[in-house]
Amino acid sequence: MKPIAVTNLLLVLLILCGQSLLAAPVAYSGKVAINGLNVDGSVQMRFALRDDNGTVR
């Protein structure tokens, strides 16, 4: 390949990979309660995927 073609290919791949790193927010339309009180406002939450044994993946 010509050096220009390789450079263009790498540039396109870099742009596509960079866009995939931007995570979309998770839509949530339910109820969140802490100590029995409904949460009203902004909160920080962390989610994890766990297998049947409870191991975080």
C-alpha positions in Angstrom: 0.0 0.0 0.0 1.0 3.6 -0.5 2.1 5.4 2.6 -0.8 7.9 2.2 -3.3 5.0 2.0 -1.9 3.5 5.2 -2.1 6.8 7.0 -5.7 7.4 5.9 -6.7 3.9 7.0 -5.1 4.4 10.4 -6.8 7.8 10.8 -10.2 6.3 10.0 -9.7 3.4 12.4 -8.6 5.9 15.2 -11.7 8.0 14.7 -14.0 4.9 14.7 -12.4 3.5 17.8 -12.5 6.9 19.6 -16.2 7.2 19.0 -16.9 3.8 20.5 -15.4 4.9 23.7 -18.1 7.5 24.3 -20.6 5.7 26.4 -24.3 6.6 26.2 -26.2 7.2 29.4 -28.3 4.4 30.7 -32.0 5.3 30.7 -33.8 4.5 33.9 -37.5 4.9 34.5 -38.2 3.2 37.8 -37.9 3.8 41.6 -34.7 4.1 43.5 -34.9 4.0 47.3 -32.2 4.4 49.9 -33.1 3.3 53.5 -36.8 3.2 52.4 -36.8 6.8 51.1 -37.3 7.6 47.5 -34.3 9.3 45.9 -35.2 12.7 44.4 -32.3 14.3 42.6 -29.0 13.4 41.2 -27.1 10.3 42.5 -24.0 8.4 41.4 -24.6 4.7 40.9 -22.3 1.9 39.9 -23.5 -1.2 38.1 -21.8 -4.5 37.8 -22.5 -7.7 35.8 -22.3 -10.8 38.0 -22.4 -14.5 37.1 -24.3 -17.2 39.0 -21.5 -17.3 41.6 -21.7 -13.6 42.3 -18.3 -13.0 40.5 -18.2 -9.5 39.0 -17.5 -9.7 35.3 
